[in-house]
């Protein structure tokens, strides 16, 4: 992938949330399990390392949108109105995209790719 965009990042998180939803539930050890053991492989191009540098609220916001939660529920959780939540979500996606593209982030003001 040549250049990560915020739409690419949002789509990748939505895909990860859907994959996680389809996985079997975690069970207590000691029960019979027919699922084969598998090793978790971290791909170098995933957004996980970029999420490590974000605040907890931003991570929750990205994952709530990836799981297709309604803005009303998200706004209640983080305690702000819908426009502010959307702007924070766009900023968080921009941070992940910039980190994946290894660009420097603007410190103040609006992210250059954000359109209201």
C-alpha positions in Angstrom: 0.0 0.0 0.0 1.5 3.3 -1.1 -0.1 5.7 1.3 -2.5 5.1 4.2 -5.6 7.3 4.3 -8.1 7.7 7.2 -10.6 5.7 5.1 -8.1 2.8 4.8 -7.4 2.8 8.5 -11.2 2.9 9.4 -11.8 0.0 6.9 -9.0 -2.0 8.4 -10.3 -1.6 12.0 -13.8 -2.5 10.8 -12.4 -5.6 9.2 -10.5 -6.5 12.4 -13.7 -6.0 14.5 -15.7 -8.3 12.2 -12.9 -10.9 12.4 -12.9 -10.7 16.2 -16.6 -11.1 16.3 -16.5 -14.3 14.3 -13.8 -16.0 16.4 -15.1 -18.6 18.9 -15.5 -17.4 22.5 -12.7 -17.9 24.9 -13.3 -20.9 27.3 -11.8 -21.9 30.6 -8.9 -24.2 30.2 -9.6 -27.9 30.9 -12.6 -28.3 28.7 -12.5 -30.3 25.5 -11.6 -28.1 22.5 -11.5 -29.2 18.9 -10.0 -26.0 17.6 -6.4 -26.3 16.6 -3.8 -24.2 18.5 -2.6 -21.3 16.4 0.1 -18.8 16.7 -0.8 -15.2 16.6 1.3 -13.4 14.0 1.7 -9.7 14.0 1.9 -8.2 10.6 4.2 -5.2 10.2 1.6 -3.1 8.4 -1.2 -3.4 10.9 -2.3 -0.4 13.0 -1.5 -2.0 16.4 1.8 -0.3 16.9 0.2 3.1 16.1 -2.5 2.5 18.7 0.1 1.9 21.4 0.9 5.6 21.4 -2.7 6.9 21.7 -4.7 7.7 24.7 -7.1 5.2 26.0 -10.2 7.2 25.0 -9.0 7.5 21.4 -8.5 3.7 21.3 -12.0 3.1 22.6 -13.4 5.6 20.2 -11.8 3.9 17.2 -12.9 0.4 18.3 -16.5 1.5 19.1 -16.8 2.9 15.6 -15.2 -0.2 14.1 -17.8 -2.2 15.9 -20.5 0.0 14.3 -21.7 1.5 17.6 -24.1 4.4 17.2 -22.8 7.9 17.7 -25.4 8.4 20.4 -23.9 5.5 22.5 -20.3 6.8 21.8 -21.2 10.3 22.9 -22.7 9.0 26.2 -19.6 7.0 26.8 -17.0 9.8 26.2 -19.2 12.6 27.4 -19.4 15.0 24.5 -21.7 15.9 21.5 -21.7 14.1 18.2 -19.6 16.7 16.3 -16.9 16.6 18.9 -16.9 12.8 19.0 -16.7 12.7 15.2 -13.8 15.2 15.1 -11.9 13.2 17.8 -12.5 10.0 15.8 -11.2 11.7 12.6 -8.2 13.0 14.5 -7.5 9.5 16.0 -7.7 7.9 12.5 -5.4 10.7 11.1 -2.9 9.9 13.9 -2.9 6.2 13.0 -2.6 6.9 9.3 0.2 9.4 9.9 2.0 6.9 12.1 1.7 4.2 9.5 3.0 6.6 6.8 5.6 7.8 9.3 4.8 11.5 8.9 5.0 14.1 11.5 1.7 15.1 13.1 0.5 18.7 13.4 0.6 19.7 17.0 -2.3 22.2 17.0 -5.2 22.9 14.8 -7.1 20.8 12.4 -5.7 17.7 10.7 -5.1 18.5 7.0 -7.3 15.6 5.8 -10.3 16.3 8.0 -13.4 17.7 6.3 -16.4 18.5 8.4 
